[in-house]
Each structure stands twice: as C-alpha cells, then as structure tokens.
Amino acid sequence: MLSRRNIRIKVMQMLYTMSRDKELSYKEALTRYEEGIEESYILFLFNFNYILTVAKYSVKDAKLRKAKHLPSDEDKVFSPKLYENEVIQIATGNSAFNEIVEDLKFEEDIDEDNVRKIYAEFSKTDEYKAYLLAECTVQDHKKILLALFKHCINHELYNEAIEDRYPTWIDDKSLVVGTVKKTIKGLPTQSNFVITYKPTEETTKEFGEILFDNVIHKNKELLEIIEPALNNWDADRVAIIDMILLKMAISELMIFTTIPTKVTLNEFVEISKLYSTDKSKDFINGILDRLMKQLEKEGKIKKEGRGLVE
C-alpha cells in the first residue's frame, strides 16, 4: 500500500518533530513512526468502509420508495443494486475486513445523516440514474462505485468526517484514494484486500526505519558532507525541512544500492515542492546534484541491479 515516497514523507515528518521537540527520544519517535504507518492502513480501511456504508443507503432508499402512497415510475423500478451487487457483496463478506470494522468501531464514527446527504446528492447524478436503468455487468458495478467514491472525496461532509477522526488525512489522502480505487477495480476476484494492502516490512522497516536510523545516528557526518556544498551559506540559515531532506537524500544515496540516484534526486525534489518553500525545489536539486557527483567521484555511492519500482 505504502510507496517509498509515502515512507520518505513519514520519516521526514518524524525527523521534523524531533527537531522541534528535543525531549522526544529516538525510541519514542520510532514508535510514532510505526503508529503512523498503521494509521495510514486503518485510514484506507475506514474510507473503504465509508463508501460501502453510503452504498448501503440505497437499501433504505428502496424501502422508502416502496412505502410511498403514490410511488412514481422511477420509484417502481428502483433497485438497491448499488449495494446488492456481487462486487460489494464480496467485500462485505470478507471476514477479516468485518473483524477490523467491528474491533475499531468504524460504524460509530460515521454519521448516518451525513451518509444520507451524500447519498441523496449522488442519487441525483445522471451517472447513477443511468446505472439504475441498465442491465449491469461486473465492470458497470465497479464503474459506479468508483463514481461514488469520487463523489465522496470531493464532498465537504465526507472530508470533514475523515479529518475529524484522522488528522493525517490531508497527508495520506492521495495514497488512500489510490488504494481504494485499486481495491474496487480488483473486486470481486481480488477479495483479499485486507492482506494485499497491509504495509510490508520491506517498505516500512528495511527502507523506512533504516533511513530514519541513519539520519538520526549519523547526523554529524551527514552535516559535514552537506556544509561544503552550501557555497558559504550558513547551515543554520537553511530551512529545517530542507536540511532534513538533504540528510535523508544523502543517506539514501549511500545506503540503498538498488535505488537509482536519479530516482532519489527526483523524489526529494518532489517532496520539497509539497512540504517546503517555493524556492526549495531549486535549492534541493542544486545541492543534491552537486553532492551526488562528489560522492560518486569519492566512491561513496555504489549502485547495483536494475533498481526497484517506486
């Protein structure tokens, strides 16, 4: 579920927290990092469950329509197939998923009135109306669920509900959105999404924790590498996030032999665009390019293999 970029960001955030809170120990920071990884995974499952809950409102909609004294033609042909289709039923029948939903009490954090409002607005869309009248295939069911998810993530009530429970929603939104989409597209054949998208040790520990550990315990050595490349610019004047990103990038260049240098350079420039100042991307790019050439010349950067996919 988590890409290396997501891990880099979480490491960066924890390093920044440690720079602001001098009493925060390495052990405590590492624990917070691990908890952050777990929260991203739970955030994915919470979002997926929220979508299923909105879809399930179609069952209540069907009952309300049938209870009308004078139902319209639209009411008479209405079907709750938004929820009662093989794609969603595979997901709702997943015992591992249901156990997590129950253990973490997801349903208690979903306001039924918000669900009703979100569903009511979606039910007015041309896409949903066309879906109700059509003979649907599995692909049609997945397409409408993706449309429903898009509707939700663009809805103010939905975003407020997610952010109220998970403050990391803003940072993890793109990650979660991508994972939910993959989950929907993979159903009903790929039903083991609970395990499929659980963060792996290869990404979180063998990459993230090693990177985190190296920056913390080799801080002095990293600073000594970076300072000469600043061209008489005082290291204390460099933005905190920029210095953290430089230390992380240098660590990654020297430690992880299978990650291409170009990938590392591009990744940290992109992260700087998201989390630092407007001028940071050019600063980071210039310093890293200079240091990368220097470290390669000194034999401190050694790459092998084809490199892993980000």
C-alpha positions in Angstrom: 0.0 0.0 0.0 2.7 2.5 1.0 5.1 3.5 -1.7 8.6 4.6 -0.9 7.6 8.2 -1.3 5.0 7.8 1.4 7.6 6.3 3.7 10.1 9.1 2.9 7.4 11.7 3.9 6.6 9.9 7.2 10.3 9.7 8.0 10.7 13.4 7.2 7.7 14.3 9.4 9.1 12.4 12.3 12.6 13.9 11.9 11.0 17.4 11.9 9.0 16.5 15.0 12.2 15.5 16.8 13.9 18.8 15.7 11.1 20.7 17.4 10.7 18.5 20.5 14.2 18.0 22.0 12.8 15.8 24.7 11.4 13.2 22.2 13.6 10.2 22.3 14.7 8.1 19.3 12.7 5.1 20.7 9.6 7.2 21.1 9.9 8.7 17.7 10.4 5.3 16.1 7.2 4.1 17.9 5.3 7.2 16.5 6.6 6.4 13.0 5.3 2.8 13.3 2.0 4.1 14.6 1.8 6.5 11.7 2.2 3.6 9.2 -0.5 1.6 10.9 -2.8 4.6 10.9 -2.4 5.1 7.2 -3.5 1.5 6.7 -6.5 1.9 9.0 -7.4 5.1 7.2 -7.6 3.2 4.0 -9.9 0.6 5.5 -12.1 3.3 7.1 -12.5 5.1 3.8 -13.4 1.8 2.1 -16.0 1.1 4.8 -17.4 4.6 4.5 -18.0 4.0 0.7 -19.8 0.7 1.5 -21.9 2.5 4.1 -23.0 5.2 1.6 -23.8 2.5 -1.0 -25.8 0.6 1.6 -28.1 3.6 2.0 -29.6 2.5 -1.3 -31.3 -0.4 0.5 -33.0 2.1 2.8 -33.8 4.3 -0.2 -35.6 1.3 -1.8 -37.7 0.7 1.3 -38.7 4.4 1.5 -39.7 4.4 -2.2 -41.8 1.3 -1.8 -43.5 2.7 1.3 -44.8 5.7 -0.7 -48.6 6.0 -1.0 -48.2 7.2 -4.6 -44.8 5.9 -5.9 -43.5 7.4 -9.2 -42.5 5.3 -12.2 -38.9 5.9 -11.1 -39.8 4.6 -7.6 -41.4 1.5 -9.0 -38.3 0.4 -11.0 -35.8 1.4 -8.4 -33.3 -1.3 -7.2 -30.8 -1.2 -4.4 -28.2 -2.8 -6.7 -25.7 -0.1 -5.8 -25.2 -2.2 -2.7 -26.7 -5.5 -3.6 -24.3 -6.5 -6.3 -21.6 -9.1 -6.4 -18.7 -6.6 -6.3 -19.8 -5.1 -2.9 -21.1 -8.3 -1.5 -17.7 -9.9 -1.9 -16.2 -7.0 0.1 -18.9 -7.1 2.8 -18.5 -10.8 3.1 -14.8 -10.5 3.9 -14.4 -11.8 7.5 -11.0 -10.2 8.1 -12.4 -6.8 7.0 -15.5 -7.2 9.1 -13.5 -8.1 12.1 -11.4 -4.9 11.8 -14.6 -2.8 11.2 -16.1 -4.2 14.4 -12.9 -4.0 16.5 -12.1 -0.4 15.6 -15.8 0.6 15.8 -15.8 2.3 12.4 -19.6 2.5 12.4 -19.7 4.7 15.5 -17.7 7.3 13.6 -20.0 7.5 10.6 -22.8 10.0 11.0 -26.0 8.5 9.3 -27.3 11.9 8.5 -24.1 12.7 6.6 -24.4 9.4 4.8 -28.0 10.2 3.8 -27.0 13.7 2.4 -24.0 12.3 0.5 -26.1 9.5 -1.0 -29.0 11.8 -1.8 -26.8 14.1 -3.8 -25.2 11.2 -5.6 -28.6 9.7 -6.4 -29.4 12.8 -8.5 -26.5 12.4 -10.8 -27.1 11.3 -14.4 -24.5 8.5 -14.0 -26.4 6.9 -11.1 -29.8 7.3 -12.9 -28.4 5.6 -16.0 -26.9 2.8 -13.9 -30.2 2.1 -12.2 -31.9 1.6 -15.6 -29.2 -0.5 -17.2 -28.5 -4.3 -17.3 -25.2 -4.2 -15.5 -22.0 -6.2 -15.7 -19.4 -6.5 -13.1 -17.5 -3.7 -14.8 -20.6 -1.5 -14.6 -20.8 -2.1 -10.8 -17.2 -1.2 -10.4 -17.6 1.9 -12.5 -20.4 3.2 -10.4 -18.6 2.5 -7.2 -15.6 4.5 -8.5 -18.0 7.3 -9.4 -19.5 7.2 -5.9 -16.0 7.3 -4.3 -15.1 10.3 -6.5 -18.3 12.0 -5.4 -17.4 11.3 -1.7 -13.8 12.5 -1.8 -15.0 15.8 -3.3 -17.7 16.2 -0.8 -17.2 18.6 2.2 -19.1 16.5 4.6 -17.0 13.4 3.7 -13.7 15.2 4.1 -14.7 16.7 7.4 -15.8 13.3 8.8 -12.5 11.7 7.8 -10.3 14.5 9.0 -12.1 14.7 12.3 -11.1 11.1 13.1 -7.8 11.0 11.2 -5.7 14.2 11.3 -3.3 12.6 8.8 -6.0 12.6 6.1 -4.5 15.6 4.3 -1.1 14.0 4.0 -2.4 10.5 3.3 -5.3 11.4 1.0 -3.6 10.7 -2.3 -2.2 7.4 -1.0 -5.6 6.3 0.4 -7.6 7.4 -2.7 -5.3 5.4 -5.0 -5.5 2.3 -2.8 -9.3 2.4 -2.5 -9.5 2.7 -6.3 -7.2 -0.3 -6.7 -9.4 -2.3 -4.3 -12.6 -1.5 -6.2 -11.0 -2.3 -9.5 -9.7 -5.6 -8.2 -13.0 -6.9 -6.9 -14.6 -9.4 -7.0 -11.7 -11.6 -8.0 -9.1 -10.0 -5.7 -11.1 -10.2 -2.5 -8.2 -10.4 0.0 -7.5 -6.7 0.0 -7.1 -6.6 3.8 -3.8 -8.5 3.4 -2.9 -7.3 0.0 -2.6 -3.7 1.1 -1.2 -4.2 4.5 2.2 -2.4 4.7 5.1 -4.7 4.2 8.3 -4.9 6.3 10.4 -4.4 3.2 9.0 -0.9 2.8 8.4 0.2 6.4 11.4 -1.4 8.2 14.0 -2.4 5.6 13.7 1.0 3.9 11.9 3.5 6.3 13.4 2.5 9.6 16.9 2.1 8.2 16.7 5.6 6.6 15.3 7.1 9.8 18.0 5.4 11.9 20.8 6.6 9.7 19.8 10.2 9.7 19.5 10.2 13.5 22.7 8.4 14.3 24.9 9.9 11.5 23.7 13.4 11.7 27.1 14.9 12.3 28.7 13.0 9.4 25.9 14.0 7.1 26.2 17.6 8.0 29.9 17.5 7.3 29.1 16.2 3.8 26.5 18.8 3.1 28.1 22.0 4.5 30.9 22.4 1.9 28.3 22.2 -0.9 26.3 25.2 0.5 28.8 27.7 -1.0 29.4 29.7 2.1 25.7 29.6 3.0 25.4 29.1 6.8 23.9 25.7 7.5 21.9 27.3 10.3 20.1 29.5 7.8 18.9 26.6 5.7 15.2 25.8 6.2 14.8 23.0 8.7 12.8 20.8 6.3 15.3 21.4 3.5 18.2 20.3 5.7 16.2 17.2 6.8 15.5 16.4 3.1 19.2 16.8 2.2 20.3 14.5 5.0 17.7 11.9 4.1 18.7 12.1 0.4 22.4 11.7 1.1 21.7 8.7 3.4 19.5 7.1 0.7 22.1 7.7 -2.0 24.8 6.0 0.1 22.9 3.2 1.8 20.4 1.8 -0.7 22.3 0.3 -3.6 19.2 -0.7 -5.6 17.6 2.7 -5.7 18.9 4.7 -8.8 20.5 8.0 -8.0 18.1 9.8 -10.4 15.1 8.4 -8.5 16.4 9.6 -5.2 17.1 13.1 -6.6 13.7 13.4 -8.2 11.8 12.1 -5.2 13.3 14.6 -2.7 12.8 17.5 -5.1 9.2 16.5 -5.5 8.7 16.2 -1.7 10.3 19.6 -1.3 7.6 21.0 -3.6 4.9 19.7 -1.3 6.4 20.5 2.1 8.9 23.3 1.9 9.2 26.8 0.4 8.7 27.9 -3.2 12.4 28.1 -3.7 13.3 24.8 -2.1 13.0 22.6 -5.1 15.7 24.5 -6.9 17.9 24.6 -3.8 17.4 20.9 -3.1 18.0 20.0 -6.7 21.2 22.1 -7.0 22.8 20.9 -3.7 21.9 17.2 -4.3 23.2 17.3 -7.9 26.5 18.7 -6.7 26.8 16.3 -3.8 25.8 13.3 -5.9 28.6 14.0 -8.3 31.1 14.4 -5.5 30.1 11.3 -3.6 30.2 9.2 -6.8 33.7 10.5 -7.5 34.7 9.5 -4.0 33.2 6.1 -4.4 30.7 6.6 -1.6 27.7 5.9 -3.9 27.6 2.4 -5.3 24.6 1.1 -7.2 23.7 -2.3 -8.4 20.8 -4.1 -10.1 18.0 -2.6 -12.1 16.5 -0.7 -9.2 13.2 -1.3 -7.5 9.9 0.2 -8.8 8.8 3.2 -6.7 
